[in-house]
Amino acid sequence: MNRAHRSAGFTLVEVLVALVIASVALLACMRALAVSATGTRAMHEHSLALLAAQNRLAELRLLRAFPAAGRSTEPCPQGPLALLCEHEYRNTVNANLRQATIRVRLPDGPVLAELTGLLSPMP
């Protein structure tokens, strides 16, 4: 009886298939990590933009500012971001109230946050 001598180990084809499977899994992990990083960055930008809008509206209320109806833009940096605050003031039915809308965006970028409130010169 002759037994066929089989050597222990993997064939080249088995090793290549295992490498392909491992590389596909690693590519999927890298893609998931990239999507996560992009989402985190976007959430960070939106959070800082909302803080900038809230700060500006609070500042206007504390100063009892009552600007004329119209639009204006001014820089409102927050953390590492060079944000722009676009202010829009509208008259209301009540002459003692003015509607203020503050939109915050990156230069040449979309609006990241928008906040609307009322301003009054009265205490």
N, CA and C atoms as a LAMMPS dump frame, in Angstrom:
ITEM: TIMESTEP
0
ITEM: NUMBER OF ATOMS
369
ITEM: BOX BOUNDS ff ff ff
-5.0000000000000000e+02 5.0000000000000000e+02
-5.0000000000000000e+02 5.0000000000000000e+02
-5.0000000000000000e+02 5.0000000000000000e+02
ITEM: ATOMS id mol type element x y z
1 1 1 N 0.811 -1.175 0
2 1 2 C 0 0 0
3 1 3 C 0.856 1.24 0
4 2 1 N 0.629 1.967 -1.009
5 2 2 C 1.334 3.25 -1.097
6 2 3 C 0.373 4.368 -0.727
7 3 1 N 0.771 5.075 0.192
8 3 2 C -0.016 6.257 0.544
9 3 3 C 0.584 7.464 -0.14
10 4 1 N -0.288 8.285 -0.652
11 4 2 C 0.206 9.516 -1.274
12 4 3 C 0.711 10.429 -0.17
13 5 1 N 1.877 10.899 -0.379
14 5 2 C 2.476 11.769 0.633
15 5 3 C 1.923 13.179 0.45
16 6 1 N 1.221 13.642 1.465
17 6 2 C 0.66 15 1.424
18 6 3 C 1.44 15.879 2.372
19 7 1 N 1.891 16.998 1.872
20 7 2 C 2.599 17.921 2.755
21 7 3 C 1.586 18.826 3.444
22 8 1 N 1.878 19.174 4.661
23 8 2 C 0.986 20.049 5.415
24 8 3 C 1.216 21.485 4.968
25 9 1 N 0.144 22.298 4.95
26 9 2 C 0.273 23.699 4.588
27 9 3 C -0.832 24.129 3.634
28 10 1 N -0.688 25.349 3.16
29 10 2 C -1.692 25.934 2.278
30 10 3 C -1.133 26.008 0.87
31 11 1 N -2.019 25.941 -0.096
32 11 2 C -1.59 26.106 -1.475
33 11 3 C -1.535 27.594 -1.788
34 12 1 N -0.912 27.916 -2.862
35 12 2 C -0.781 29.321 -3.271
36 12 3 C -2.155 29.93 -3.546
37 13 1 N -3.052 29.18 -4.145
38 13 2 C -4.39 29.677 -4.439
39 13 3 C -5.136 29.994 -3.146
40 14 1 N -5.023 29.158 -2.14
41 14 2 C -5.683 29.407 -0.856
42 14 3 C -5.145 30.672 -0.192
43 15 1 N -3.859 30.869 -0.267
44 15 2 C -3.251 32.075 0.315
45 15 3 C -3.727 33.318 -0.422
46 16 1 N -3.799 33.272 -1.752
47 16 2 C -4.254 34.43 -2.526
48 16 3 C -5.719 34.753 -2.248
49 17 1 N -6.551 33.738 -2.123
50 17 2 C -7.96 33.974 -1.798
51 17 3 C -8.083 34.61 -0.417
52 18 1 N -7.321 34.143 0.537
53 18 2 C -7.347 34.724 1.884
54 18 3 C -6.892 36.181 1.855
55 19 1 N -5.868 36.503 1.061
56 19 2 C -5.391 37.887 0.95
57 19 3 C -6.441 38.791 0.303
58 20 1 N -7.135 38.297 -0.703
59 20 2 C -8.19 39.093 -1.342
60 20 3 C -9.312 39.377 -0.342
61 21 1 N -9.721 38.377 0.397
62 21 2 C -10.788 38.568 1.391
63 21 3 C -10.348 39.572 2.461
64 22 1 N -9.115 39.46 2.94
65 22 2 C -8.613 40.388 3.962
66 22 3 C -8.517 41.808 3.412
67 23 1 N -8.088 41.963 2.15
68 23 2 C -7.968 43.317 1.59
69 23 3 C -9.341 43.947 1.382
70 24 1 N -10.342 43.185 0.989
71 24 2 C -11.696 43.728 0.842
72 24 3 C -12.226 44.174 2.201
73 25 1 N -11.987 43.395 3.227
74 25 2 C -12.429 43.763 4.581
75 25 3 C -11.726 45.03 5.056
76 26 1 N -10.437 45.148 4.778
77 26 2 C -9.697 46.349 5.179
78 26 3 C -10.184 47.577 4.421
79 27 1 N -10.483 47.438 3.137
80 27 2 C -11.01 48.565 2.364
81 27 3 C -12.363 49.017 2.909
82 28 1 N -13.206 48.081 3.298
83 28 2 C -14.501 48.442 3.882
84 28 3 C -14.315 49.188 5.199
85 29 1 N -13.373 48.745 6.001
86 29 2 C -13.086 49.433 7.276
87 29 3 C -12.56 50.846 7.036
88 30 1 N -11.693 51.01 6.047
89 30 2 C -11.146 52.335 5.74
90 30 3 C -12.247 53.278 5.252
91 31 1 N -13.159 52.772 4.441
92 31 2 C -14.274 53.591 3.951
93 31 3 C -15.176 54.012 5.109
94 32 1 N -15.465 53.093 6.004
95 32 2 C -16.299 53.423 7.165
96 32 3 C -15.622 54.472 8.045
97 33 1 N -14.318 54.369 8.206
98 33 2 C -13.578 55.347 9.005
99 33 3 C -13.597 56.72 8.346
100 34 1 N -13.464 56.77 7.018
101 34 2 C -13.508 58.044 6.307
102 34 3 C -14.874 58.705 6.417
103 35 1 N -15.937 57.917 6.282
104 35 2 C -17.295 58.456 6.412
105 35 3 C -17.517 58.975 7.823
106 36 1 N -17.033 58.262 8.806
107 36 2 C -17.173 58.689 10.197
108 36 3 C -16.431 59.995 10.455
109 37 1 N -15.226 60.114 9.929
110 37 2 C -14.437 61.337 10.12
111 37 3 C -15.108 62.53 9.449
112 38 1 N -15.654 62.327 8.256
113 38 2 C -16.341 63.408 7.555
114 38 3 C -17.581 63.854 8.326
115 39 1 N -18.34 62.905 8.84
116 39 2 C -19.531 63.238 9.625
117 39 3 C -19.188 63.976 10.908
118 40 1 N -18.119 63.57 11.544
119 40 2 C -17.688 64.23 12.775
120 40 3 C -17.27 65.67 12.499
121 41 1 N -16.544 65.877 11.404
122 41 2 C -16.104 67.233 11.046
123 41 3 C -17.305 68.122 10.739
124 42 1 N -18.274 67.591 9.992
125 42 2 C -19.469 68.368 9.661
126 42 3 C -20.264 68.719 10.923
127 43 1 N -20.389 67.772 11.844
128 43 2 C -21.102 68.038 13.086
129 43 3 C -20.374 69.103 13.919
130 44 1 N -19.056 69.062 13.915
131 44 2 C -18.261 70.052 14.635
132 44 3 C -18.491 71.441 14.041
133 45 1 N -18.491 71.545 12.713
134 45 2 C -18.724 72.832 12.059
135 45 3 C -20.121 73.365 12.359
136 46 1 N -21.138 72.503 12.292
137 46 2 C -22.505 72.935 12.575
138 46 3 C -22.656 73.369 14.034
139 47 1 N -22.015 72.677 14.949
140 47 2 C -22.093 73.038 16.37
141 47 3 C -21.463 74.402 16.623
142 48 1 N -20.289 74.631 16.041
143 48 2 C -19.63 75.928 16.223
144 48 3 C -20.42 77.05 15.557
145 49 1 N -21.042 76.771 14.41
146 49 2 C -21.845 77.785 13.742
147 49 3 C -23.065 78.144 14.584
148 50 1 N -23.707 77.157 15.182
149 50 2 C -24.86 77.435 16.039
150 50 3 C -24.448 78.237 17.269
151 51 1 N -23.298 77.927 17.835
152 51 2 C -22.799 78.716 18.97
153 51 3 C -22.548 80.165 18.56
154 52 1 N -21.995 80.362 17.377
155 52 2 C -21.737 81.726 16.903
156 52 3 C -23.049 82.488 16.733
157 53 1 N -24.073 81.852 16.185
158 53 2 C -25.371 82.509 16.007
159 53 3 C -26.014 82.831 17.356
160 54 1 N -25.963 81.892 18.287
161 54 2 C -26.532 82.136 19.615
162 54 3 C -25.787 83.259 20.33
163 55 1 N -24.47 83.28 20.21
164 55 2 C -23.685 84.347 20.837
165 55 3 C -24.049 85.711 20.267
166 56 1 N -24.204 85.778 18.945
167 56 2 C -24.506 87.064 18.31
168 56 3 C -25.893 87.559 18.711
169 57 1 N -26.883 86.651 18.74
170 57 2 C -28.227 87.054 19.138
171 57 3 C -28.252 87.482 20.607
172 58 1 N -27.541 86.779 21.462
173 58 2 C -27.466 87.169 22.879
174 58 3 C -26.786 88.528 23.034
175 59 1 N -25.744 88.758 22.254
176 59 2 C -25.051 90.056 22.305
177 59 3 C -25.975 91.189 21.884
178 60 1 N -26.743 90.996 20.825
179 60 2 C -27.686 92.026 20.378
180 60 3 C -28.733 92.309 21.452
181 61 1 N -29.21 91.269 22.112
182 61 2 C -30.22 91.457 23.162
183 61 3 C -29.638 92.164 24.376
184 62 1 N -28.411 91.809 24.757
185 62 2 C -27.779 92.457 25.915
186 62 3 C -27.485 93.929 25.652
187 63 1 N -27.146 94.258 24.407
188 63 2 C -26.868 95.651 24.048
189 63 3 C -28.15 96.446 23.811
190 64 1 N -29.28 95.758 23.857
191 64 2 C -30.579 96.35 23.537
192 64 3 C -30.513 97.015 22.155
193 65 1 N -29.817 96.337 21.249
194 65 2 C -29.675 96.848 19.887
195 65 3 C -31.021 96.78 19.18
196 66 1 N -31.297 97.79 18.394
197 66 2 C -32.525 97.84 17.61
198 66 3 C -32.164 98.352 16.219
199 67 1 N -31.437 97.532 15.453
200 67 2 C -30.958 97.99 14.148
201 67 3 C -32.102 98.198 13.159
202 68 1 N -31.849 99.034 12.188
203 68 2 C -32.845 99.292 11.145
204 68 3 C -33.023 98.04 10.296
205 69 1 N -34.176 97.931 9.668
206 69 2 C -34.447 96.777 8.805
207 69 3 C -33.436 96.754 7.663
208 70 1 N -32.957 95.558 7.354
209 70 2 C -31.977 95.413 6.286
210 70 3 C -31.079 94.215 6.537
211 71 1 N -29.99 94.166 5.779
212 71 2 C -29.047 93.043 5.879
213 71 3 C -27.641 93.561 6.106
214 72 1 N -26.856 92.737 6.782
215 72 2 C -25.437 93.045 6.97
216 72 3 C -24.683 91.74 7.166
217 73 1 N -23.389 91.786 6.925
218 73 2 C -22.527 90.618 7.098
219 73 3 C -21.3 91.042 7.87
220 74 1 N -20.889 90.194 8.806
221 74 2 C -19.672 90.473 9.561
222 74 3 C -19.011 89.147 9.934
223 75 1 N -17.694 89.17 10.107
224 75 2 C -17.02 87.934 10.525
225 75 3 C -17.381 87.592 11.97
226 76 1 N -17.524 86.313 12.237
227 76 2 C -17.8 85.849 13.598
228 76 3 C -17.033 84.547 13.816
229 77 1 N -15.703 84.637 13.912
230 77 2 C -14.904 83.417 14.061
231 77 3 C -15.274 82.674 15.344
232 78 1 N -15.234 81.384 15.25
233 78 2 C -15.557 80.542 16.394
234 78 3 C -14.57 79.378 16.386
235 79 1 N -13.755 79.279 17.408
236 79 2 C -12.752 78.224 17.442
237 79 3 C -11.822 78.352 16.245
238 80 1 N -11.537 77.26 15.558
239 80 2 C -10.624 77.312 14.419
240 80 3 C -11.304 77.738 13.118
241 81 1 N -12.612 78.006 13.14
242 81 2 C -13.338 78.329 11.906
243 81 3 C -13.484 79.83 11.717
244 82 1 N -13.231 80.287 10.5
245 82 2 C -13.441 81.692 10.133
246 82 3 C -14.849 81.8 9.553
247 83 1 N -15.837 81.962 10.421
248 83 2 C -17.237 81.983 10.01
249 83 3 C -17.684 83.394 9.659
250 84 1 N -18.745 83.474 8.853
251 84 2 C -19.385 84.748 8.537
252 84 3 C -20.809 84.722 9.057
253 85 1 N -21.213 85.793 9.734
254 85 2 C -22.583 85.928 10.224
255 85 3 C -23.326 86.908 9.322
256 86 1 N -24.393 86.434 8.72
257 86 2 C -25.252 87.285 7.898
258 86 3 C -26.481 87.637 8.73
259 87 1 N -26.689 88.929 8.951
260 87 2 C -27.815 89.393 9.763
261 87 3 C -28.891 89.927 8.838
262 88 1 N -30.116 89.568 9.133
263 88 2 C -31.259 90.119 8.412
264 88 3 C -32.265 90.605 9.448
265 89 1 N -32.597 91.882 9.376
266 89 2 C -33.537 92.481 10.319
267 89 3 C -34.804 92.869 9.568
268 90 1 N -35.96 92.498 10.143
269 90 2 C -37.252 92.801 9.534
270 90 3 C -38.151 93.483 10.55
271 91 1 N -38.954 94.411 10.049
272 91 2 C -39.959 95.045 10.904
273 91 3 C -41.074 94.053 11.186
274 92 1 N -41.722 94.238 12.333
275 92 2 C -42.869 93.405 12.694
276 92 3 C -44.1 94.29 12.83
277 93 1 N -45.236 93.688 13.09
278 93 2 C -46.473 94.444 13.277
279 93 3 C -46.334 95.364 14.483
280 94 1 N -45.674 94.888 15.524
281 94 2 C -45.434 95.682 16.721
282 94 3 C -44.19 96.536 16.475
283 95 1 N -44.323 97.839 16.572
284 95 2 C -43.204 98.751 16.296
285 95 3 C -42.07 98.608 17.311
286 96 1 N -42.33 98.001 18.473
287 96 2 C -41.298 97.827 19.491
288 96 3 C -40.523 96.519 19.343
289 97 1 N -40.818 95.764 18.316
290 97 2 C -40.123 94.504 18.094
291 97 3 C -39.543 94.467 16.689
292 98 1 N -38.39 93.852 16.568
293 98 2 C -37.749 93.658 15.274
294 98 3 C -37.304 92.201 15.19
295 99 1 N -37.61 91.543 14.072
296 99 2 C -37.204 90.15 13.884
297 99 3 C -35.779 90.127 13.35
298 100 1 N -34.939 89.362 14.028
299 100 2 C -33.542 89.22 13.618
300 100 3 C -33.298 87.764 13.216
301 101 1 N -32.763 87.579 12.022
302 101 2 C -32.374 86.248 11.553
303 101 3 C -30.873 86.271 11.328
304 102 1 N -30.194 85.321 11.945
305 102 2 C -28.737 85.238 11.818
306 102 3 C -28.402 83.921 11.139
307 103 1 N -27.726 84.022 9.999
308 103 2 C -27.269 82.84 9.265
309 103 3 C -25.751 82.798 9.338
310 104 1 N -25.223 81.644 9.681
311 104 2 C -23.775 81.487 9.826
312 104 3 C -23.294 80.498 8.772
313 105 1 N -22.217 80.874 8.093
314 105 2 C -21.657 80.018 7.058
315 105 3 C -20.155 80.201 6.986
316 106 1 N -19.516 79.259 6.332
317 106 2 C -18.108 79.405 6.004
318 106 3 C -18.009 80.295 4.773
319 107 1 N -16.905 81.021 4.578
320 107 2 C -16.775 81.824 3.361
321 107 3 C -16.955 80.934 2.123
322 108 1 N -17.791 81.361 1.213
323 108 2 C -18.088 80.618 -0.022
324 108 3 C -18.636 79.228 0.259
325 109 1 N -19.357 79.078 1.36
326 109 2 C -19.918 77.781 1.713
327 109 3 C -21.403 77.883 1.989
328 110 1 N -22.041 76.744 2.222
329 110 2 C -23.478 76.755 2.525
330 110 3 C -23.732 77.248 3.948
331 111 1 N -24.978 77.582 4.221
332 111 2 C -25.372 78.018 5.564
333 111 3 C -25.273 76.82 6.503
334 112 1 N -24.53 76.99 7.589
335 112 2 C -24.349 75.92 8.57
336 112 3 C -25.373 75.991 9.691
337 113 1 N -25.816 77.213 10.021
338 113 2 C -26.79 77.382 11.103
339 113 3 C -27.607 78.633 10.836
340 114 1 N -28.858 78.597 11.265
341 114 2 C -29.748 79.754 11.13
342 114 3 C -30.55 79.881 12.413
343 115 1 N -30.603 81.102 12.942
344 115 2 C -31.299 81.346 14.199
345 115 3 C -32.134 82.613 14.042
346 116 1 N -33.377 82.561 14.489
347 116 2 C -34.278 83.72 14.397
348 116 3 C -34.774 84.065 15.791
349 117 1 N -34.816 85.366 16.069
350 117 2 C -35.29 85.838 17.358
351 117 3 C -35.848 87.248 17.231
352 118 1 N -36.371 87.756 18.33
353 118 2 C -36.927 89.106 18.355
354 118 3 C -36.046 90.007 19.19
355 119 1 N -35.924 91.25 18.74
356 119 2 C -35.148 92.265 19.468
357 119 3 C -36.094 93.381 19.875
358 120 1 N -35.804 93.974 21.024
359 120 2 C -36.608 95.081 21.517
360 120 3 C -35.706 96.075 22.231
361 121 1 N -35.937 97.374 22.026
362 121 2 C -35.124 98.361 22.745
363 121 3 C -35.596 98.561 24.182
364 122 1 N -36.761 98.024 24.506
365 122 2 C -37.327 98.217 25.839
366 122 3 C -36.717 97.247 26.831
367 123 1 N -36.592 97.676 28.089
368 123 2 C -36.018 96.784 29.122
369 123 3 C -36.924 95.634 29.483
